[in-house]
Amino acid sequence: MSNYKSYLKTGLILAAITAICGIMIALLNGVTAPIIEENNYKKEQETLALIFYGATFENLEIKENDSKINKVYLAKVNDEILGYVYLVSGKNAYGTIELMIGISDGSVCAVEIITNTQSFSKVVNQYVNDLDNLDINNQNIEDLDVKCGATYGAKLVKELIKVALDHYQGGYLHE
């Protein structure tokens, strides 16, 4: 019978410790969640400014949505439309990639990484940086070489760019 009481006492102590830890995690999340949200918003705004410097951005309603498209922004200076910025994300067995893709006059003008948890993230980051030197449109998206040492990550980047271009070319945002 004393073993039973010993097990019960140990179980109750462990349950109390678990409850205290759960409460502490919930409180910590309550404090940090708004800070994380604010930091993510700032990062998003800074990245938008990298794509179309000096523009104001209007968050557009997405009429036809692909699950990879998170947001679409209209970039304008005064009344002149500079282009659109797509916030897209996808994942594969090696991690998640979230990109901002600037499209102007039917071509990709910028690709910026927001999040990259790929196992070969540095190689994928370099691949995305190398895209800045290319004029990417629907005609040549299939010609992008994805053999870079992180082929699956590069394929995901290519797929995300294609999703944004297809949505843009589909006329869902402009007349």
Rosetta constraint file for C-alpha pairs under 8 A:
AtomPair CA 1 CA 5 HARMONIC 6.64 0.50
AtomPair CA 2 CA 6 HARMONIC 6.15 0.50
AtomPair CA 3 CA 7 HARMONIC 6.12 0.50
AtomPair CA 4 CA 8 HARMONIC 6.12 0.50
AtomPair CA 5 CA 9 HARMONIC 5.97 0.50
AtomPair CA 6 CA 10 HARMONIC 6.14 0.50
AtomPair CA 7 CA 11 HARMONIC 6.00 0.50
AtomPair CA 8 CA 12 HARMONIC 6.10 0.50
AtomPair CA 9 CA 13 HARMONIC 6.19 0.50
AtomPair CA 10 CA 14 HARMONIC 6.16 0.50
AtomPair CA 11 CA 15 HARMONIC 6.05 0.50
AtomPair CA 12 CA 16 HARMONIC 6.11 0.50
AtomPair CA 13 CA 17 HARMONIC 6.21 0.50
AtomPair CA 14 CA 18 HARMONIC 6.09 0.50
AtomPair CA 15 CA 19 HARMONIC 6.11 0.50
AtomPair CA 16 CA 20 HARMONIC 6.16 0.50
AtomPair CA 17 CA 21 HARMONIC 6.14 0.50
AtomPair CA 18 CA 22 HARMONIC 6.07 0.50
AtomPair CA 19 CA 23 HARMONIC 6.21 0.50
AtomPair CA 20 CA 24 HARMONIC 6.17 0.50
AtomPair CA 21 CA 25 HARMONIC 6.12 0.50
AtomPair CA 22 CA 26 HARMONIC 6.19 0.50
AtomPair CA 23 CA 27 HARMONIC 6.18 0.50
AtomPair CA 24 CA 28 HARMONIC 6.06 0.50
AtomPair CA 25 CA 29 HARMONIC 6.03 0.50
AtomPair CA 26 CA 30 HARMONIC 6.17 0.50
AtomPair CA 27 CA 31 HARMONIC 6.40 0.50
AtomPair CA 28 CA 32 HARMONIC 6.11 0.50
AtomPair CA 29 CA 33 HARMONIC 5.52 0.50
AtomPair CA 30 CA 34 HARMONIC 7.54 0.50
AtomPair CA 31 CA 35 HARMONIC 7.50 0.50
AtomPair CA 32 CA 36 HARMONIC 6.11 0.50
AtomPair CA 33 CA 37 HARMONIC 6.11 0.50
AtomPair CA 34 CA 38 HARMONIC 6.08 0.50
AtomPair CA 35 CA 39 HARMONIC 6.14 0.50
AtomPair CA 36 CA 40 HARMONIC 6.12 0.50
AtomPair CA 37 CA 41 HARMONIC 6.20 0.50
AtomPair CA 38 CA 42 HARMONIC 6.22 0.50
AtomPair CA 39 CA 43 HARMONIC 6.16 0.50
AtomPair CA 40 CA 44 HARMONIC 6.12 0.50
AtomPair CA 41 CA 45 HARMONIC 6.21 0.50
AtomPair CA 42 CA 46 HARMONIC 6.10 0.50
AtomPair CA 43 CA 47 HARMONIC 6.10 0.50
AtomPair CA 43 CA 114 HARMONIC 7.88 0.50
AtomPair CA 44 CA 48 HARMONIC 6.18 0.50
AtomPair CA 44 CA 114 HARMONIC 7.60 0.50
AtomPair CA 45 CA 49 HARMONIC 6.30 0.50
AtomPair CA 46 CA 50 HARMONIC 6.44 0.50
AtomPair CA 47 CA 51 HARMONIC 6.52 0.50
AtomPair CA 47 CA 100 HARMONIC 7.58 0.50
AtomPair CA 47 CA 112 HARMONIC 7.07 0.50
AtomPair CA 47 CA 114 HARMONIC 7.86 0.50
AtomPair CA 48 CA 52 HARMONIC 6.37 0.50
AtomPair CA 48 CA 53 HARMONIC 7.73 0.50
AtomPair CA 48 CA 57 HARMONIC 7.92 0.50
AtomPair CA 48 CA 85 HARMONIC 7.46 0.50
AtomPair CA 48 CA 100 HARMONIC 7.72 0.50
AtomPair CA 49 CA 53 HARMONIC 4.67 0.50
AtomPair CA 49 CA 54 HARMONIC 6.59 0.50
AtomPair CA 49 CA 55 HARMONIC 7.01 0.50
AtomPair CA 51 CA 85 HARMONIC 7.89 0.50
AtomPair CA 51 CA 102 HARMONIC 6.13 0.50
AtomPair CA 51 CA 109 HARMONIC 7.77 0.50
AtomPair CA 51 CA 110 HARMONIC 5.91 0.50
AtomPair CA 51 CA 111 HARMONIC 7.79 0.50
AtomPair CA 51 CA 112 HARMONIC 7.80 0.50
AtomPair CA 52 CA 75 HARMONIC 6.88 0.50
AtomPair CA 52 CA 82 HARMONIC 7.45 0.50
AtomPair CA 52 CA 102 HARMONIC 7.80 0.50
AtomPair CA 54 CA 77 HARMONIC 7.11 0.50
AtomPair CA 55 CA 75 HARMONIC 5.70 0.50
AtomPair CA 55 CA 76 HARMONIC 5.20 0.50
AtomPair CA 55 CA 77 HARMONIC 4.98 0.50
AtomPair CA 55 CA 82 HARMONIC 7.90 0.50
AtomPair CA 56 CA 75 HARMONIC 5.74 0.50
AtomPair CA 56 CA 76 HARMONIC 5.42 0.50
AtomPair CA 56 CA 77 HARMONIC 6.28 0.50
AtomPair CA 57 CA 73 HARMONIC 5.83 0.50
AtomPair CA 57 CA 74 HARMONIC 5.47 0.50
AtomPair CA 57 CA 75 HARMONIC 4.77 0.50
AtomPair CA 57 CA 76 HARMONIC 6.50 0.50
AtomPair CA 58 CA 73 HARMONIC 5.28 0.50
AtomPair CA 58 CA 74 HARMONIC 5.08 0.50
AtomPair CA 58 CA 75 HARMONIC 6.74 0.50
AtomPair CA 59 CA 71 HARMONIC 7.11 0.50
AtomPair CA 59 CA 72 HARMONIC 5.99 0.50
AtomPair CA 59 CA 73 HARMONIC 4.51 0.50
AtomPair CA 59 CA 74 HARMONIC 6.52 0.50
AtomPair CA 60 CA 71 HARMONIC 7.40 0.50
AtomPair CA 60 CA 72 HARMONIC 5.55 0.50
AtomPair CA 60 CA 73 HARMONIC 5.56 0.50
AtomPair CA 60 CA 74 HARMONIC 6.70 0.50
AtomPair CA 61 CA 72 HARMONIC 7.41 0.50
AtomPair CA 62 CA 71 HARMONIC 7.38 0.50
AtomPair CA 62 CA 72 HARMONIC 6.93 0.50
AtomPair CA 62 CA 172 HARMONIC 7.66 0.50
AtomPair CA 62 CA 173 HARMONIC 7.76 0.50
AtomPair CA 63 CA 172 HARMONIC 6.25 0.50
AtomPair CA 63 CA 173 HARMONIC 7.77 0.50
AtomPair CA 64 CA 167 HARMONIC 7.83 0.50
AtomPair CA 64 CA 172 HARMONIC 6.50 0.50
AtomPair CA 65 CA 69 HARMONIC 6.57 0.50
AtomPair CA 66 CA 163 HARMONIC 7.56 0.50
AtomPair CA 68 CA 88 HARMONIC 5.37 0.50
AtomPair CA 68 CA 89 HARMONIC 5.21 0.50
AtomPair CA 68 CA 90 HARMONIC 5.92 0.50
AtomPair CA 68 CA 160 HARMONIC 7.28 0.50
AtomPair CA 68 CA 163 HARMONIC 7.49 0.50
AtomPair CA 69 CA 86 HARMONIC 6.98 0.50
AtomPair CA 69 CA 87 HARMONIC 6.17 0.50
AtomPair CA 69 CA 88 HARMONIC 4.52 0.50
AtomPair CA 69 CA 89 HARMONIC 6.69 0.50
AtomPair CA 69 CA 163 HARMONIC 7.69 0.50
AtomPair CA 69 CA 164 HARMONIC 7.38 0.50
AtomPair CA 70 CA 86 HARMONIC 7.62 0.50
AtomPair CA 70 CA 87 HARMONIC 5.45 0.50
AtomPair CA 70 CA 88 HARMONIC 5.44 0.50
AtomPair CA 70 CA 89 HARMONIC 7.14 0.50
AtomPair CA 71 CA 86 HARMONIC 5.97 0.50
AtomPair CA 71 CA 87 HARMONIC 5.06 0.50
AtomPair CA 71 CA 88 HARMONIC 7.18 0.50
AtomPair CA 72 CA 84 HARMONIC 6.86 0.50
AtomPair CA 72 CA 85 HARMONIC 5.65 0.50
AtomPair CA 72 CA 86 HARMONIC 4.62 0.50
AtomPair CA 72 CA 87 HARMONIC 6.22 0.50
AtomPair CA 73 CA 84 HARMONIC 5.55 0.50
AtomPair CA 73 CA 85 HARMONIC 5.00 0.50
AtomPair CA 73 CA 86 HARMONIC 6.50 0.50
AtomPair CA 74 CA 81 HARMONIC 7.36 0.50
AtomPair CA 74 CA 82 HARMONIC 7.92 0.50
AtomPair CA 74 CA 83 HARMONIC 6.24 0.50
AtomPair CA 74 CA 84 HARMONIC 4.72 0.50
AtomPair CA 74 CA 85 HARMONIC 6.54 0.50
AtomPair CA 75 CA 81 HARMONIC 6.03 0.50
AtomPair CA 75 CA 82 HARMONIC 5.47 0.50
AtomPair CA 75 CA 83 HARMONIC 5.37 0.50
AtomPair CA 75 CA 84 HARMONIC 5.68 0.50
AtomPair CA 75 CA 85 HARMONIC 7.19 0.50
AtomPair CA 76 CA 80 HARMONIC 5.45 0.50
AtomPair CA 76 CA 81 HARMONIC 4.46 0.50
AtomPair CA 76 CA 82 HARMONIC 5.34 0.50
AtomPair CA 76 CA 83 HARMONIC 7.29 0.50
AtomPair CA 77 CA 81 HARMONIC 6.67 0.50
AtomPair CA 77 CA 82 HARMONIC 7.09 0.50
AtomPair CA 82 CA 104 HARMONIC 6.43 0.50
AtomPair CA 83 CA 102 HARMONIC 6.97 0.50
AtomPair CA 83 CA 103 HARMONIC 5.57 0.50
AtomPair CA 83 CA 104 HARMONIC 4.39 0.50
AtomPair CA 83 CA 105 HARMONIC 7.09 0.50
AtomPair CA 84 CA 102 HARMONIC 5.73 0.50
AtomPair CA 84 CA 103 HARMONIC 5.24 0.50
AtomPair CA 84 CA 104 HARMONIC 6.54 0.50
AtomPair CA 85 CA 100 HARMONIC 6.36 0.50
AtomPair CA 85 CA 101 HARMONIC 5.42 0.50
AtomPair CA 85 CA 102 HARMONIC 4.39 0.50
AtomPair CA 85 CA 103 HARMONIC 6.23 0.50
AtomPair CA 86 CA 99 HARMONIC 7.83 0.50
AtomPair CA 86 CA 100 HARMONIC 5.42 0.50
AtomPair CA 86 CA 101 HARMONIC 5.06 0.50
AtomPair CA 86 CA 102 HARMONIC 6.47 0.50
AtomPair CA 86 CA 103 HARMONIC 7.97 0.50
AtomPair CA 86 CA 164 HARMONIC 6.32 0.50
AtomPair CA 87 CA 98 HARMONIC 7.16 0.50
AtomPair CA 87 CA 99 HARMONIC 5.78 0.50
AtomPair CA 87 CA 100 HARMONIC 4.57 0.50
AtomPair CA 87 CA 101 HARMONIC 6.60 0.50
AtomPair CA 88 CA 98 HARMONIC 5.67 0.50
AtomPair CA 88 CA 99 HARMONIC 5.38 0.50
AtomPair CA 88 CA 100 HARMONIC 6.39 0.50
AtomPair CA 88 CA 101 HARMONIC 7.72 0.50
AtomPair CA 88 CA 160 HARMONIC 6.40 0.50
AtomPair CA 88 CA 164 HARMONIC 7.51 0.50
AtomPair CA 89 CA 96 HARMONIC 7.24 0.50
AtomPair CA 89 CA 97 HARMONIC 5.57 0.50
AtomPair CA 89 CA 98 HARMONIC 4.12 0.50
AtomPair CA 89 CA 99 HARMONIC 6.20 0.50
AtomPair CA 89 CA 160 HARMONIC 6.90 0.50
AtomPair CA 90 CA 96 HARMONIC 5.82 0.50
AtomPair CA 90 CA 97 HARMONIC 5.63 0.50
AtomPair CA 90 CA 98 HARMONIC 6.61 0.50
AtomPair CA 90 CA 156 HARMONIC 6.95 0.50
AtomPair CA 90 CA 160 HARMONIC 7.11 0.50
AtomPair CA 91 CA 95 HARMONIC 5.58 0.50
AtomPair CA 91 CA 96 HARMONIC 4.18 0.50
AtomPair CA 91 CA 97 HARMONIC 6.14 0.50
AtomPair CA 91 CA 156 HARMONIC 7.34 0.50
AtomPair CA 92 CA 96 HARMONIC 6.59 0.50
AtomPair CA 92 CA 152 HARMONIC 7.68 0.50
AtomPair CA 92 CA 153 HARMONIC 7.89 0.50
AtomPair CA 92 CA 156 HARMONIC 7.54 0.50
AtomPair CA 94 CA 117 HARMONIC 7.66 0.50
AtomPair CA 94 CA 118 HARMONIC 5.06 0.50
AtomPair CA 94 CA 119 HARMONIC 5.56 0.50
AtomPair CA 94 CA 152 HARMONIC 7.69 0.50
AtomPair CA 94 CA 153 HARMONIC 7.48 0.50
AtomPair CA 95 CA 116 HARMONIC 7.35 0.50
AtomPair CA 95 CA 117 HARMONIC 4.92 0.50
AtomPair CA 95 CA 118 HARMONIC 4.25 0.50
AtomPair CA 95 CA 119 HARMONIC 6.62 0.50
AtomPair CA 96 CA 115 HARMONIC 7.23 0.50
AtomPair CA 96 CA 116 HARMONIC 5.80 0.50
AtomPair CA 96 CA 117 HARMONIC 5.19 0.50
AtomPair CA 96 CA 118 HARMONIC 6.03 0.50
AtomPair CA 97 CA 113 HARMONIC 7.55 0.50
AtomPair CA 97 CA 114 HARMONIC 7.64 0.50
AtomPair CA 97 CA 115 HARMONIC 5.46 0.50
AtomPair CA 97 CA 116 HARMONIC 4.55 0.50
AtomPair CA 97 CA 117 HARMONIC 6.48 0.50
AtomPair CA 97 CA 118 HARMONIC 7.10 0.50
AtomPair CA 97 CA 153 HARMONIC 7.95 0.50
AtomPair CA 97 CA 156 HARMONIC 7.68 0.50
AtomPair CA 97 CA 157 HARMONIC 7.48 0.50
AtomPair CA 98 CA 113 HARMONIC 6.20 0.50
AtomPair CA 98 CA 114 HARMONIC 5.28 0.50
AtomPair CA 98 CA 115 HARMONIC 4.84 0.50
AtomPair CA 98 CA 116 HARMONIC 6.48 0.50
AtomPair CA 99 CA 111 HARMONIC 6.76 0.50
AtomPair CA 99 CA 112 HARMONIC 5.63 0.50
AtomPair CA 99 CA 113 HARMONIC 4.63 0.50
AtomPair CA 99 CA 114 HARMONIC 5.33 0.50
AtomPair CA 99 CA 115 HARMONIC 7.02 0.50
AtomPair CA 99 CA 160 HARMONIC 7.83 0.50
AtomPair CA 100 CA 110 HARMONIC 7.97 0.50
AtomPair CA 100 CA 111 HARMONIC 5.78 0.50
AtomPair CA 100 CA 112 HARMONIC 5.15 0.50
AtomPair CA 100 CA 113 HARMONIC 6.41 0.50
AtomPair CA 100 CA 114 HARMONIC 6.86 0.50
AtomPair CA 101 CA 108 HARMONIC 6.85 0.50
AtomPair CA 101 CA 109 HARMONIC 7.69 0.50
AtomPair CA 101 CA 110 HARMONIC 5.78 0.50
AtomPair CA 101 CA 111 HARMONIC 4.61 0.50
AtomPair CA 101 CA 112 HARMONIC 6.51 0.50
AtomPair CA 101 CA 161 HARMONIC 6.98 0.50
AtomPair CA 101 CA 164 HARMONIC 7.31 0.50
AtomPair CA 102 CA 108 HARMONIC 5.70 0.50
AtomPair CA 102 CA 109 HARMONIC 5.41 0.50
AtomPair CA 102 CA 110 HARMONIC 4.93 0.50
AtomPair CA 102 CA 111 HARMONIC 6.37 0.50
AtomPair CA 103 CA 107 HARMONIC 5.42 0.50
AtomPair CA 103 CA 108 HARMONIC 4.46 0.50
AtomPair CA 103 CA 109 HARMONIC 5.54 0.50
AtomPair CA 103 CA 110 HARMONIC 7.27 0.50
AtomPair CA 103 CA 165 HARMONIC 7.65 0.50
AtomPair CA 104 CA 108 HARMONIC 6.45 0.50
AtomPair CA 104 CA 109 HARMONIC 6.27 0.50
AtomPair CA 106 CA 137 HARMONIC 6.40 0.50
AtomPair CA 106 CA 165 HARMONIC 7.58 0.50
AtomPair CA 106 CA 168 HARMONIC 7.52 0.50
AtomPair CA 106 CA 169 HARMONIC 7.10 0.50
AtomPair CA 107 CA 135 HARMONIC 6.49 0.50
AtomPair CA 107 CA 136 HARMONIC 5.46 0.50
AtomPair CA 107 CA 137 HARMONIC 4.51 0.50
AtomPair CA 107 CA 138 HARMONIC 7.67 0.50
AtomPair CA 107 CA 165 HARMONIC 7.74 0.50
AtomPair CA 108 CA 135 HARMONIC 6.46 0.50
AtomPair CA 108 CA 136 HARMONIC 5.13 0.50
AtomPair CA 108 CA 137 HARMONIC 6.20 0.50
AtomPair CA 108 CA 165 HARMONIC 7.74 0.50
AtomPair CA 109 CA 132 HARMONIC 7.32 0.50
AtomPair CA 109 CA 135 HARMONIC 7.00 0.50
AtomPair CA 109 CA 136 HARMONIC 7.60 0.50
AtomPair CA 110 CA 131 HARMONIC 7.99 0.50
AtomPair CA 110 CA 132 HARMONIC 5.96 0.50
AtomPair CA 111 CA 128 HARMONIC 6.71 0.50
AtomPair CA 111 CA 129 HARMONIC 7.76 0.50
AtomPair CA 111 CA 131 HARMONIC 7.25 0.50
AtomPair CA 111 CA 132 HARMONIC 6.77 0.50
AtomPair CA 112 CA 128 HARMONIC 7.35 0.50
AtomPair CA 112 CA 129 HARMONIC 7.97 0.50
AtomPair CA 113 CA 125 HARMONIC 7.38 0.50
AtomPair CA 113 CA 128 HARMONIC 7.61 0.50
AtomPair CA 116 CA 121 HARMONIC 6.12 0.50
AtomPair CA 116 CA 125 HARMONIC 7.92 0.50
AtomPair CA 117 CA 121 HARMONIC 6.36 0.50
AtomPair CA 118 CA 124 HARMONIC 7.70 0.50
AtomPair CA 118 CA 153 HARMONIC 6.66 0.50
AtomPair CA 120 CA 124 HARMONIC 6.42 0.50
AtomPair CA 120 CA 150 HARMONIC 5.96 0.50
AtomPair CA 120 CA 153 HARMONIC 7.75 0.50
AtomPair CA 121 CA 125 HARMONIC 5.95 0.50
AtomPair CA 122 CA 126 HARMONIC 6.21 0.50
AtomPair CA 123 CA 127 HARMONIC 6.18 0.50
AtomPair CA 123 CA 148 HARMONIC 7.13 0.50
AtomPair CA 123 CA 149 HARMONIC 6.62 0.50
AtomPair CA 123 CA 150 HARMONIC 6.11 0.50
AtomPair CA 124 CA 128 HARMONIC 6.25 0.50
AtomPair CA 124 CA 148 HARMONIC 7.92 0.50
AtomPair CA 124 CA 150 HARMONIC 6.20 0.50
AtomPair CA 124 CA 153 HARMONIC 6.00 0.50
AtomPair CA 124 CA 154 HARMONIC 6.13 0.50
AtomPair CA 125 CA 129 HARMONIC 6.20 0.50
AtomPair CA 126 CA 130 HARMONIC 6.13 0.50
AtomPair CA 127 CA 131 HARMONIC 6.53 0.50
AtomPair CA 127 CA 148 HARMONIC 7.00 0.50
AtomPair CA 127 CA 154 HARMONIC 6.92 0.50
AtomPair CA 128 CA 132 HARMONIC 7.19 0.50
AtomPair CA 128 CA 157 HARMONIC 7.69 0.50
AtomPair CA 130 CA 134 HARMONIC 7.74 0.50
AtomPair CA 136 CA 140 HARMONIC 6.15 0.50
AtomPair CA 136 CA 141 HARMONIC 6.04 0.50
AtomPair CA 137 CA 141 HARMONIC 5.97 0.50
AtomPair CA 137 CA 165 HARMONIC 7.15 0.50
AtomPair CA 138 CA 142 HARMONIC 7.80 0.50
AtomPair CA 138 CA 162 HARMONIC 7.31 0.50
AtomPair CA 138 CA 165 HARMONIC 6.50 0.50
AtomPair CA 138 CA 166 HARMONIC 7.47 0.50
AtomPair CA 140 CA 144 HARMONIC 7.00 0.50
AtomPair CA 141 CA 158 HARMONIC 7.34 0.50
AtomPair CA 141 CA 162 HARMONIC 6.87 0.50
AtomPair CA 144 CA 158 HARMONIC 7.45 0.50
AtomPair CA 146 CA 150 HARMONIC 7.95 0.50
AtomPair CA 146 CA 151 HARMONIC 5.47 0.50
AtomPair CA 146 CA 154 HARMONIC 5.16 0.50
AtomPair CA 146 CA 155 HARMONIC 5.90 0.50
AtomPair CA 146 CA 158 HARMONIC 7.82 0.50
AtomPair CA 147 CA 151 HARMONIC 5.24 0.50
AtomPair CA 147 CA 154 HARMONIC 7.54 0.50
AtomPair CA 148 CA 154 HARMONIC 7.32 0.50
AtomPair CA 150 CA 154 HARMONIC 6.16 0.50
AtomPair CA 151 CA 155 HARMONIC 5.98 0.50
AtomPair CA 152 CA 156 HARMONIC 6.22 0.50
AtomPair CA 153 CA 157 HARMONIC 6.29 0.50
AtomPair CA 154 CA 158 HARMONIC 6.14 0.50
AtomPair CA 155 CA 159 HARMONIC 6.06 0.50
AtomPair CA 156 CA 160 HARMONIC 6.14 0.50
AtomPair CA 157 CA 161 HARMONIC 6.24 0.50
AtomPair CA 158 CA 162 HARMONIC 6.17 0.50
AtomPair CA 159 CA 163 HARMONIC 6.20 0.50
AtomPair CA 160 CA 164 HARMONIC 6.39 0.50
AtomPair CA 161 CA 165 HARMONIC 6.17 0.50
AtomPair CA 162 CA 166 HARMONIC 5.85 0.50
AtomPair CA 163 CA 167 HARMONIC 6.13 0.50
AtomPair CA 164 CA 168 HARMONIC 6.14 0.50
AtomPair CA 165 CA 169 HARMONIC 5.89 0.50
AtomPair CA 166 CA 170 HARMONIC 5.80 0.50
AtomPair CA 167 CA 171 HARMONIC 7.03 0.50
AtomPair CA 167 CA 172 HARMONIC 6.45 0.50
AtomPair CA 168 CA 172 HARMONIC 6.40 0.50
AtomPair CA 168 CA 173 HARMONIC 6.50 0.50
AtomPair CA 168 CA 174 HARMONIC 7.99 0.50
AtomPair CA 171 CA 175 HARMONIC 6.65 0.50
